[in-house]
Amino acid sequence: MGIKSFLTKQVLKAKGVSGEEADRISKMMDENPALVDSLKELEKNKELKTLFENIQKEIDEKKKSGMPEMYAMMNVMSKYKEQVRKYQNELAPLLQIMQGMQGKK
């Protein structure tokens, strides 16, 4: 395991990702450098970044008011689904990672 892979796993774990999922994500990123480049481009998209910051903020507010996390996420995401759909091409790499995590459970 290289230092880059190790650091990726540590960052993911610090963000609350389980060790097994962190391993899978790190492996996926090691095997597909283009995926990493695509994710870096997402970070540069200020509109998209702001959209997801707003989504996270609203989810957190709903959770604080007592709504279960899953319902809060579904409620907020349904509100923003058109804006998220606008960025579906940009989000493809992120969705690829998420699908990879679900498919390996």
URJOWO-V589104 format. One record per run of one state. SS is the DSSP state (~ for helix, > for strand, _ for the rest). FROM is the first residue (numbers start at 1). LEN is the number of residues. If there is no record, write none. Layout:
BEGIN
SS/FROM/LEN, SS/FROM/LEN
END
This chain:
BEGIN
_/1/2, ~/3/12, _/15/4, ~/19/13, _/32/1, ~/33/12, _/45/1, ~/46/19, _/65/4, ~/69/11, _/80/1, ~/81/6, _/87/1, ~/88/16, _/104/2
END
